[in-house]
Amino acid sequence: MQQANEQLGWISRRTPSILIAGTNGKGTASAFLWRLLGHSGLRCGLFTSPHLVSFAERIQISDQQITERDLGAAIPQLVAQMDPELWEELSFFEASLLLAFLVWRDRQTDLNVLEVGLGGRLDATNIANPEACIITSIGIDHTEYLGGSIREIAFEKAGIMRPGRPVFVGFSARDRDSEKACQVIAANAASLGAKLYVAGRDFGVEGGQFYFKPEAGIQLTAELPVFFDGAAPYLVENFAVAAAAAFWFFWLRGRRSGVPWGSANEVAQAFDRFSKPDGPWAPVLCGRFHQLNATFLDGFKGSPQGFLFDVCHNPHGAKRFVEALDQKFGTGSKLPGIVSILRDKDIGGILDVLSRKLDPIVLFKIANDRGLNRDTIPNRYRELPLAEDFAAAGAIMLELEAATKLVSHFPWVVCGSVMAVGEVLGRIEIPNAGAHTETIREMAMATALRRCLAMRDHDDHDDRDFKPGSRRSQR
């Protein structure tokens, strides 16, 4: 990647950036930060992965929608500027990242927000030279690459830090694992002379009020944006770390320009703009405690149906998801769950957590060779129904509800892998969009989903360089 970066004229360093790592939460934190910065008047680039429905979700700019057609036109430009042998060595993810930098360069972004793909220290996104970095959370995942302990994983995530550049940590030492992670991050920050801002100490949300202490004796406060009324706690936490990084950037920009920034009124205005329905809502927000009434296009009897989507693809994420379900629907409630988990994930560990809250559970397969099959399900969960696809899973769920005569008034929870949630979201329609009964968050999610679906455009470009099944097939 450094060789490619050099051939492209150190393209990753042309524009300031903020790099976001973490086991969970980095996608939503990236989207929240991107929106805050974009609404401030900056032309802000956004790189996230994986995508739900359209490849173009991964590469966006705040003041314009980038489509698959735009990216298809940019690919030949990227290939032409690189040594052919080096291009062939790049993975799908690496090529996608370089494509993002090329698009941002040509469209002259002011600042770019990048979500780390895997880990941090050796991730392709680490070719950037960030003004600041964010670490949202640390949990056990991708142990074959990052190590099997919290300390090892925290070390890999901390590899995005830069000497003298601030680090925003979206969690505090609330238990033994998070305490170990905080120790590793603090030690790495100290060795680099990087200022550390920690959730619960330097920024956070208390009683509906956001606060941030950028320097000793200075505190910025404002009411949390109304977008987060009734939101899952982990979404509020991800927003808090994003907001702290955004306000630090505004603070720094003000000091450099000689125009002070940081009054309570300015923070409140930024939050007010954040909650307005206009402007860009990143597709990466879809499938994150995402509730909507929808009709499934390959329908089954009983639709339209209330759904709640979440991409809780590891035990750490599943635990936070269940906590949010408890808060919203009550600790004693049980919700019907339709679940699909990739075969290389901790299927048993995820189902151990989800089964405390979801009942009945129906598993389903996806159209990907990494998807679930009967042989990969742990013995203790082999009795769960396994449907050939989501439509079949929905039909089974209706049969189970009819057999028990206990039709749930709760939404059907659809959760698990990003690929599974994306496959379902790509096959739904949103009825009565824009109705006055929708909350700001529901309207925003509907807007983000429409944006996501509108990006699909396979007719006007040649995507052979990104064909599935090649070395560049998506992670």
Buried (B, 14 or more C-beta within 10 A) or exposed (E): BEEBBEBBEEBBEBBBBBBBBBBBBBBBBBBBBBBBBBBBEBBBBBBBBBBBBBBBBBBBBBEEEBBBBBBBBBBEEBEEBBEEEEBEBBBBBBBBBBBBBBBBBEBEBBBBBBBBBBBBBEBBBBBBBBBBBBBBBBBBBBEEEBBEEBEEBBBBBBBBBBEEBBBBBBBBBEEEBBEBBBBBBBEBBEEBEBBBBBBBEBBBBEEEEBBBBBEEEEBBEBBBBBBBEEBBBBBBBBBBBBBBBBBBBBBBBBEEEEEEBBEEEBBBBBBBBBBEEEBBBBBBBBBBBBBBBBEBEEBBEBBBBEBBBBBBBBBBBBBBBBBBBBEBBEEEEBBBBBBBBBBEBBBBBBBBBBBBBBBBBBBBBBEBEEBBEEEBBEEEBEEBBBBEBBBBBBBBBBEBBEEEEEEBEBBBBBBBBBBBBBBBBBBBEBEEBEEEEBBBBBBBBBBBBBBBBBBBBEEEBEEEBBEEEEEBBBE
